[in-house]
Amino acid sequence: MRKIKEECGIFGIFSKDDLEIAPLAYYGLSALQHRGQESCGIAISKDRNLKAYKDVGLVHEVFTPQILSDLGKGNLCIGHVRYCTTGGNNRQNAQPILVNHIKGSLAVAHNGNLVNSFELREELELQGSIFHTTSDTEVIAHTIIKQRLQSQSIEEAVEKTIPLLKGAFSLLLMSPSKIIALRDPFGFRPLCYGEMQDGSYVIASESTALDAIGARFIRDLEAGEILVFSQEGIQSIKTYCNQVPKRICSFEYIYFARADSMIDGKSVHQARIRAGEFLAKSHPVEADLVIGVPDSGIDAAIGYARESKIPYDIGFVKNRYIARTFISPTQEERVEKLRLKLNPILPNIQGKRIVLIDDSIVRGNTTLRLVKLLKEAGVKEIHMRVSAPPFMHPCFYGTDIDSQENLIACKYSIPQIQELLGLDSLGYLSMEGLAYMLKGDQGFCHACFSGEYPTPTPSHTQKNKFE
């Protein structure tokens, strides 16, 4: 099903002693698989030597028991799951990226998207840098290394690099002896860390990855914060904290993050519940049943049902073993895979007026197919409620919407969209509802809904994932 996609998930472990570190990274990345399903990789440090394995595919497809065994023991590792928003989907663009330089070696894993990637890359190439990938992560790596050649330590180089990078970047960097974690000054993408019972530290895009390996959550990194993990302990560098207003992506709470994650002190599940409650208040309707589109529509559907007092029930069974439908080459194949992936539960919905909750409508193709599926199943009326405002503007911070031309809300009014999709009624979450969902916190980016960008927009957009 064609959904909004977010760039990546990152994961790292720092231990003072050697341990079977690759399997731990495997479990952590598996818990972040929802953030990227195109490629993945793990880099480890053992005896101050870096080695990595990465490939196109899901975590369980890429990392066989033999490959995990071959990676061996180590005391540091970083890992990555990727969905490309800058740079094509191939093994070369998979992360972590390893770079050797005169002062050592470095592995880099990145979640987010730079808005000045084109300019930085052009400048670096004119100075003699040679690139092996088309991703902005390699631009970050080269920029850090350039500063490293003039710095006493890797953390000093990172501190000098941050003002040069514009846009979204939650990063994990691994030298032979240190892991450095950092969030950009706006904090667009999440990053947190915790501790295992043996004293090892774990860093991840979401707290659910800490849970997956039994690590105790400590805290989220602050926007602009640099954390250095070394044999001496943890060093926090806050040079760039509180220099600009915080702007974490609001769509992390609407769709990207797993419902069981906590991000910057807020429960993703509870945020989605509140979105559903607000939709019930702002877009009431007489209906027999509320159902949610798996997975991210379910929490909002529960919230809608609670507030409206309309019964909630399961409308679809999701087959989790069907390949992703958005990569299917033809319309016919996408329709068939949708039928295989989501199957309606007929006794629950036949002859009923239903409220259908989903997290977003992008192009409208998936919604159109869902509506057709429900009508064929005998649903009497379909009243759709969307737990996000309409997508009206491109996102340049790690979401694969860098063009307005394919956004249905940019072409049609809400009544027109309702008619085009064959719905009996349609209601979106308002900007007021988004504030309610996020507890009135103003520290969020909502540029894709409002057009209010926290940073300058890029002069070059590298790709349009709709093509």
NORUR-V849083 format. One record per pair of residues at least 24 apart in sequence whose ideal C-beta (glycine too) atoms are under 10 Angstrom apart, sorted by the first residue. I is the first residue (numbers start at 1). J is the second residue. If there is no record, write none. Layout:
BEGIN
i: [I,I]
j: [J,J]
END
This chain:
BEGIN
i: [1,1,1,1,1,1,1,1,1,1,1,1,1,1,1,1,1,2,2,2,2,2,2,2,2,2,2,2,2,2,2,2,2,2,3,3,3,3,3,3,3,3,3,3,3,3,4,4,4,4,4,4,4,4,4,4,4,4,4,4,4,5,5,5,5,5,5,5,5,5,5,5,5,5,5,5,5,5,6,6,6,6,6,6,6,6,6,6,6,6,6,6,6,6,6,6,6,6,6,7,7,7,7,7,7,7,7,7,7,7,7,7,7,7,7,7,7,7,7,7,7,7,7,7,8,8,8,8,8,8,8,8,8,8,8,8,8,8,8,8,8,8,8,8,8,8,8,9,9,9,9,9,9,9,9,9,9,9,9,9,9,9,9,9,9,9,9,9,9,10,10,10,10,10,10,10,10,10,10,10,10,10,10,10,10,10,10,10,10,10,10,10,10,10,10,11,11,11,11,11,11,11,11,11,11,11,11,11,11,11,11,11,11,12,12,12,12,12,12,12,12,12,12,12,12,12,12,12,12,12,12,12,12,12,12,12,12,13,13,13,13,13,13,13,13,13,13,13,13,13,13,13,13,13,14,14,14,14,14,14,14,14,14,14,14,14,14,14,14,14,14,14,14,14,14,14,15,15,15,15,15,15,15,15,15,15,15,15,16,16,16,16,16,16,16,16,16,16,17,17,17,17,17,18,18,18,18,18,18,18,18,18,19,19,19,19,19,19,19,20,20,20,20,20,20,21,21,21,21,21,21,21,21,21,21,21,21,22,22,22,22,22,22,22,22,22,22,22,22,23,23,23,23,23,23,24,24,24,24,24,24,24,24,24,24,25,25,25,25,25,25,25,25,25,25,25,25,26,26,26,26,26,26,26,26,26,26,26,27,27,27,27,27,28,28,28,28,28,28,28,28,28,28,28,28,28,28,28,28,29,29,29,29,29,29,29,29,29,29,29,30,30,30,30,30,30,30,30,31,31,31,31,31,31,31,31,31,31,31,31,31,31,31,32,32,32,32,32,32,32,32,32,32,32,32,32,32,33,33,33,33,33,33,34,34,34,34,34,34,34,34,34,34,34,35,35,35,35,35,35,35,35,35,35,35,35,35,35,36,36,36,36,36,36,36,36,36,37,37,37,37,37,37,37,37,38,38,38,38,38,38,38,38,38,38,38,39,39,39,39,39,39,39,39,39,39,39,39,40,40,40,40,40,40,40,41,41,41,41,41,41,41,41,41,41,41,41,41,42,42,42,42,42,42,42,42,42,42,42,42,43,43,43,43,43,43,43,43,43,43,43,43,43,43,43,43,43,43,44,44,44,44,44,44,44,44,44,44,44,44,45,45,45,45,45,45,45,45,45,45,45,45,45,46,46,46,46,46,46,46,46,47,47,47,47,48,48,48,48,48,48,48,49,49,49,50,50,50,50,50,50,50,50,50,50,50,50,50,50,50,51,51,51,52,52,52,52,52,52,52,52,52,52,52,53,54,54,54,54,54,54,54,54,54,54,54,55,55,55,56,56,56,56,56,56,56,57,57,58,58,62,62,75,75,75,76,76,76,76,76,76,76,76,76,76,77,77,77,77,78,78,78,78,78,78,78,78,78,78,78,79,79,79,79,79,80,80,80,80,80,80,80,80,81,81,81,82,82,82,82,82,83,83,83,83,84,84,84,84,84,84,85,85,85,85,85,85,85,85,85,85,85,85,85,85,85,86,86,86,86,86,86,86,86,86,86,86,86,86,86,86,86,86,86,86,86,87,87,87,87,87,87,87,87,87,87,88,88,88,88,88,89,89,90,90,91,92,92,92,92,92,93,93,93,93,93,93,94,94,95,95,95,95,95,95,96,96,96,96,96,97,97,97,97,97,97,97,97,98,98,99,99,99,99,99,99,100,101,101,101,101,101,101,101,102,102,102,103,103,103,103,103,103,103,103,104,104,104,104,104,104,105,105,105,105,106,106,106,106,106,106,106,106,106,106,106,107,107,107,107,107,107,107,108,108,108,108,108,108,108,108,108,108,108,108,109,109,109,109,109,109,109,109,110,110,110,110,110,110,110,110,110,110,110,110,110,110,110,111,111,111,111,111,111,111,111,111,111,111,111,111,112,112,112,112,112,112,112,112,112,112,112,112,112,112,112,112,112,112,113,113,113,113,113,113,113,113,113,113,113,113,113,113,113,114,114,114,114,114,114,114,114,114,114,114,114,114,114,114,114,115,115,115,115,115,115,115,115,115,115,115,115,115,115,116,116,116,116,116,116,116,116,116,117,117,117,117,117,117,117,118,118,118,118,118,119,119,119,119,120,120,120,121,121,122,123,134,134,135,136,136,136,136,136,137,137,139,140,140,140,140,140,141,141,144,144,144,148,153,153,153,153,154,154,154,154,155,155,155,155,155,155,155,155,156,158,158,158,158,159,159,159,159,162,162,162,162,162,162,163,163,163,166,166,166,166,167,167,167,167,167,167,167,167,168,168,168,168,168,168,168,168,168,168,168,169,169,170,170,170,170,170,171,172,172,172,172,172,173,173,174,175,177,177,177,178,178,178,178,178,178,179,179,179,179,179,179,180,180,180,180,180,180,180,181,181,181,181,181,181,181,182,182,182,182,182,182,182,182,182,183,183,183,183,183,183,183,183,183,183,183,183,184,184,184,184,184,184,184,185,185,185,185,185,185,185,185,185,185,185,185,185,185,185,186,186,186,186,186,186,186,186,186,186,186,186,186,186,187,187,187,187,187,187,187,187,187,187,187,187,187,187,187,187,187,188,188,188,188,188,188,188,188,188,188,188,188,188,188,189,189,189,189,189,189,189,190,190,190,190,190,190,190,190,190,190,190,190,190,191,191,191,191,191,191,191,191,192,192,192,192,192,192,192,192,192,193,193,193,193,193,193,193,193,194,194,195,200,201,201,201,201,202,203,203,204,205,205,205,205,205,206,206,206,206,206,206,206,206,206,207,207,207,207,207,207,207,208,208,208,208,208,208,208,209,209,210,210,211,211,211,211,217,219,219,220,220,220,220,220,220,221,222,222,223,223,223,223,244,244,245,245,245,245,245,246,246,246,246,246,246,247,247,247,247,247,247,247,247,247,247,247,248,248,248,248,248,249,249,249,249,249,249,249,249,249,250,250,250,250,250,250,250,250,250,250,250,250,250,250,250,251,251,251,251,251,251,251,251,251,251,251,251,251,251,252,252,253,253,253,253,253,253,253,254,254,254,254,254,254,254,254,254,254,254,254,254,255,255,255,255,255,255,255,255,255,256,256,256,256,257,258,258,259,259,259,259,264,264,264,265,265,266,266,266,266,267,268,268,269,269,269,269,270,270,270,270,271,271,271,271,271,271,271,271,271,272,272,272,272,272,272,272,272,272,272,272,272,273,273,273,273,273,273,273,273,273,273,274,274,274,274,274,274,274,274,274,274,274,275,275,275,275,275,275,275,275,275,275,275,275,275,275,275,275,276,276,276,276,276,276,276,276,276,276,276,276,276,276,276,276,276,277,277,277,277,277,277,277,277,277,277,278,278,278,278,278,278,278,278,278,278,278,278,278,279,279,279,279,279,279,279,279,279,279,279,279,279,279,279,280,280,280,280,280,280,280,280,280,280,280,281,281,281,281,282,282,282,282,282,282,282,282,283,283,283,283,283,283,283,283,283,283,283,283,283,284,284,284,284,284,285,285,285,285,285,285,285,285,285,285,285,286,286,286,286,286,287,287,287,287,287,287,287,287,287,287,287,287,288,288,288,288,288,288,288,288,288,288,289,289,289,289,289,289,289,289,289,289,289,290,290,290,290,290,290,290,291,291,291,291,291,291,291,291,291,291,291,291,291,291,292,292,292,292,292,292,292,292,293,293,293,293,293,293,293,293,293,293,293,294,294,294,294,294,295,295,296,296,296,296,296,296,297,297,297,297,297,297,297,297,298,298,299,299,299,300,300,300,300,300,300,300,300,300,301,301,301,301,301,301,302,303,303,303,304,304,304,304,305,305,308,308,310,310,310,311,311,312,312,313,313,313,313,313,313,314,314,314,314,315,315,315,315,315,315,315,315,315,315,315,315,315,315,316,316,316,316,316,316,316,316,316,316,316,316,317,317,317,317,317,318,318,319,325,325,326,326,326,331,331,334,334,334,335,335,335,335,338,338,338,338,338,338,339,339,339,342,342,342,342,343,343,344,344,344,344,344,344,344,345,346,346,346,348,348,349,349,349,349,349,349,350,350,350,350,351,351,351,351,352,352,352,352,352,353,353,353,353,353,353,354,354,354,354,354,354,354,355,355,355,355,355,355,355,356,356,356,356,356,356,356,357,357,357,357,357,358,358,358,358,358,359,359,359,359,360,360,360,360,360,360,360,360,360,360,361,361,361,361,361,361,361,361,361,361,361,362,362,362,362,362,362,362,362,363,363,363,363,363,363,364,364,364,364,364,364,364,364,364,365,365,365,367,367,367,367,367,367,367,368,368,368,368,368,369,370,371,371,371,371,372,372,374,375,379,380,381,381,381,382,382,382,382,382,382,383,383,383,383,383,383,384,384,384,384,384,384,384,384,384,384,385,385,385,385,385,386,386,386,386,386,386,387,387,387,387,387,388,388,388,388,388,388,388,388,389,389,389,389,389,389,389,389,389,389,389,390,390,390,390,390,390,390,391,391,391,392,392,392,392,392,393,393,393,393,393,393,393,393,393,394,394,394,394,394,394,394,394,395,395,395,395,395,396,396,396,396,396,396,396,396,397,397,397,397,397,397,399,399,399,400,400,400,400,401,401,401,401,402,402,402,402,402,402,402,402,403,403,403,403,403,403,405,405,406,406,406,406,407,407,409]
j: [293,294,324,325,326,334,337,338,341,342,358,362,365,366,367,369,370,324,325,326,327,328,334,338,362,363,364,365,366,367,369,406,465,466,255,293,296,324,325,326,358,359,360,362,366,400,251,254,255,256,359,360,362,388,391,395,399,400,401,448,465,35,36,37,38,83,84,85,255,256,324,326,362,398,399,400,401,465,34,35,36,83,85,111,112,113,189,205,249,251,252,255,256,257,395,397,398,399,400,35,36,38,81,82,83,84,85,86,87,110,111,112,113,135,136,137,168,170,189,256,397,398,399,400,32,35,36,38,39,40,80,81,82,83,84,85,95,109,110,111,112,113,137,170,189,205,398,33,34,35,36,40,79,80,81,82,83,109,111,170,189,190,204,205,206,208,209,256,257,35,36,78,79,80,81,82,95,96,108,109,110,111,112,170,171,172,181,189,190,191,203,204,205,206,209,40,42,77,78,79,80,81,109,172,202,203,204,205,206,209,210,212,213,42,43,76,77,78,79,80,96,107,109,172,173,174,179,180,181,191,193,201,202,203,204,209,229,44,74,75,76,77,78,79,179,196,200,201,202,203,204,213,215,229,45,75,76,77,78,174,177,178,179,181,193,199,200,201,202,203,227,228,229,230,231,234,73,74,75,76,77,196,198,199,200,201,202,229,75,76,198,199,200,201,229,230,231,233,73,75,198,199,200,44,45,46,47,72,73,74,75,76,73,74,75,77,196,198,200,68,69,71,72,73,74,45,46,68,71,72,73,74,75,76,77,79,200,53,63,67,68,69,70,71,72,73,74,77,79,63,65,68,69,71,213,68,77,79,196,200,202,212,213,214,215,59,63,68,71,74,77,78,79,80,202,209,213,59,60,62,63,65,67,68,71,79,212,213,59,209,212,213,214,59,77,79,81,202,203,204,205,206,208,209,210,211,212,213,215,58,59,60,62,63,79,80,81,204,209,212,58,59,60,63,81,209,212,213,59,81,204,205,206,207,208,209,210,211,212,213,258,260,261,59,79,80,81,111,204,205,206,208,209,212,257,258,261,58,59,60,81,209,258,81,83,206,208,255,256,257,258,261,295,296,80,81,82,83,111,189,190,205,206,209,252,256,257,258,80,81,82,83,84,85,95,111,205,61,81,82,83,323,324,326,327,81,82,83,84,88,89,90,93,94,324,327,80,81,82,83,84,89,90,91,92,93,94,95,79,80,81,82,94,95,96,78,79,80,81,82,91,94,95,96,97,98,107,109,67,68,71,74,77,78,79,80,95,96,107,109,71,74,76,77,78,79,80,95,96,97,98,105,106,107,108,109,172,174,71,72,73,74,75,76,77,78,79,96,107,174,74,75,76,77,78,105,107,174,175,176,177,178,179,71,72,73,74,75,76,77,176,73,74,75,176,75,76,104,105,175,176,177,74,105,176,74,76,77,78,96,98,99,100,104,105,106,107,174,175,176,98,105,107,77,78,79,80,94,95,96,97,98,107,174,94,79,80,82,91,92,93,94,95,96,97,98,90,91,94,82,89,90,91,92,93,94,91,94,323,324,91,94,177,200,231,107,174,175,176,177,178,179,200,229,230,107,172,174,179,107,108,109,171,172,173,174,179,180,181,203,107,109,172,204,209,107,108,109,110,111,137,172,205,109,111,205,109,110,111,135,137,398,399,400,465,134,135,400,462,463,465,112,113,135,136,395,396,397,398,399,400,401,402,462,463,465,110,112,113,114,117,118,133,134,135,136,137,139,396,398,400,402,458,461,462,463,117,133,134,135,136,137,138,139,462,463,133,134,135,462,463,327,465,133,134,133,132,133,134,135,138,132,133,134,135,137,138,133,135,133,135,137,138,141,172,137,141,172,173,174,132,133,135,137,138,140,141,142,141,174,132,138,141,142,144,145,145,141,142,144,145,146,148,149,145,148,149,145,148,149,151,153,154,157,175,145,148,154,175,176,177,145,174,175,176,141,144,145,148,154,157,173,174,175,176,180,141,172,173,174,175,176,179,137,138,140,141,142,144,145,171,172,173,174,180,137,170,171,172,173,174,181,205,135,136,137,138,139,140,141,168,169,170,171,172,173,189,398,137,168,169,170,171,172,183,188,189,190,191,205,398,136,137,140,165,167,168,169,170,171,183,184,186,188,189,249,397,398,399,137,167,168,169,188,189,395,396,397,398,399,400,402,458,462,139,140,143,164,165,166,167,168,169,184,396,397,398,455,458,462,165,166,167,168,396,397,453,455,456,457,458,459,460,461,164,165,166,167,455,456,458,459,460,165,166,167,396,458,460,462,458,459,460,461,462,166,458,459,460,164,165,166,460,462,460,164,462,463,462,165,167,169,398,462,169,171,165,164,165,169,171,173,171,173,171,173,180,175,178,180,228,230,178,180,228,230,180,182,226,227,228,230,235,237,237,182,226,228,237,226,237,239,240,224,226,237,239,240,243,239,240,243,396,455,456,458,396,397,398,454,455,456,457,458,247,248,249,395,396,397,398,399,445,454,455,397,398,203,205,221,223,398,226,203,204,205,227,229,226,228,229,230,229,230,231,228,229,230,231,232,235,203,227,228,229,230,234,226,227,228,229,230,235,237,221,225,226,227,228,229,234,221,223,224,225,226,227,228,237,240,220,221,222,223,224,225,226,227,240,241,246,248,223,224,240,244,247,397,455,222,223,224,225,239,240,241,242,243,244,245,246,247,454,455,223,224,243,244,245,246,247,248,249,397,443,445,454,455,220,221,222,223,224,225,241,244,245,246,247,248,249,264,443,444,445,223,246,247,248,249,252,395,396,397,398,444,445,454,455,248,249,252,256,263,397,398,220,221,248,249,252,253,256,257,261,262,263,264,268,220,221,222,223,225,227,263,264,217,218,219,220,221,261,262,263,264,217,218,219,220,221,227,229,234,218,219,234,229,227,229,233,234,229,227,229,261,252,256,257,261,263,252,256,257,258,260,261,262,263,268,257,258,260,261,262,263,268,257,258,259,260,261,262,268,258,261,261,262,258,260,261,262,262,264,265,248,262,263,264,265,266,264,246,264,247,248,264,443,454,455,442,443,444,445,454,441,442,443,444,445,454,397,442,443,444,445,446,447,452,453,454,455,438,441,443,444,445,395,397,398,399,444,445,446,447,448,388,389,434,435,437,438,441,443,444,445,446,447,448,449,450,359,360,388,391,395,397,398,399,401,444,445,446,448,449,444,445,296,387,388,434,437,438,444,296,300,359,360,386,387,388,389,429,434,437,438,449,295,296,297,358,359,360,387,388,399,296,359,398,399,296,295,296,295,296,298,299,441,443,444,439,441,437,438,439,441,299,296,299,298,299,302,303,299,303,437,439,299,300,303,387,434,436,437,438,439,296,297,298,299,300,301,302,303,357,359,387,437,299,300,301,302,303,304,306,307,387,437,299,300,303,307,387,433,434,436,437,438,439,299,300,303,304,357,359,385,386,387,388,429,433,434,436,437,438,300,301,302,303,304,305,306,307,308,312,355,357,385,387,429,433,437,302,303,304,305,306,307,308,433,436,437,303,304,307,385,387,429,430,432,433,434,435,436,437,303,304,307,308,355,357,385,386,387,427,428,429,430,433,437,304,305,306,307,308,309,310,355,357,385,427,307,308,433,436,385,427,428,429,430,432,433,436,308,355,383,384,385,386,425,426,427,428,429,430,433,308,310,355,383,427,310,353,354,355,381,383,384,385,424,425,427,310,353,355,381,383,311,352,353,354,355,356,380,381,382,383,424,425,313,349,351,352,353,354,355,379,380,381,313,314,315,348,349,352,353,354,355,356,379,315,354,355,356,357,383,385,315,316,344,345,348,349,352,354,355,356,357,374,379,382,316,355,356,357,358,359,385,387,318,342,356,357,358,359,360,366,367,370,384,318,320,341,342,358,320,359,357,358,359,360,387,388,356,357,358,359,360,385,386,387,357,359,357,359,387,357,358,359,385,386,387,388,429,437,355,356,357,358,385,387,357,357,387,437,355,357,385,387,355,357,355,385,353,354,355,348,352,355,357,345,347,348,349,352,354,344,345,348,349,342,344,345,348,349,352,354,355,356,357,370,374,377,379,341,342,343,344,345,348,349,356,370,373,374,377,341,342,343,344,345,342,343,343,366,369,365,366,465,365,369,365,366,369,365,369,372,373,365,366,369,370,372,373,369,373,376,366,369,370,373,373,377,370,373,374,376,377,378,379,377,377,378,379,377,379,374,377,378,379,380,382,377,378,379,380,377,378,379,380,378,379,380,381,382,379,380,381,382,383,424,379,380,381,382,383,384,424,381,382,383,384,385,425,427,382,383,384,385,386,423,426,383,384,385,386,387,384,385,386,387,388,386,387,388,429,386,387,388,389,390,391,409,428,429,448,386,388,390,391,407,408,409,417,421,426,428,391,400,401,406,407,408,409,466,391,406,407,408,411,466,406,407,408,409,411,412,417,420,421,406,408,421,408,417,420,421,422,423,426,408,420,421,422,423,421,421,421,422,423,424,421,422,422,422,424,424,423,424,425,421,422,423,424,425,426,418,423,424,425,426,427,417,418,421,422,423,424,425,426,427,428,425,426,427,428,429,414,417,426,427,428,429,428,429,433,434,437,428,429,433,434,437,446,448,449,428,429,430,431,432,433,434,446,448,449,450,414,417,428,429,430,448,449,428,448,449,447,448,449,450,451,446,447,448,449,450,451,452,453,457,447,448,451,453,457,458,461,464,445,447,448,449,453,447,448,453,455,456,457,458,461,445,447,448,453,454,455,447,448,465,463,464,465,466,448,464,465,466,457,458,461,462,463,464,465,466,461,463,464,465,466,467,464,466,464,465,466,467,448,466,449]
END
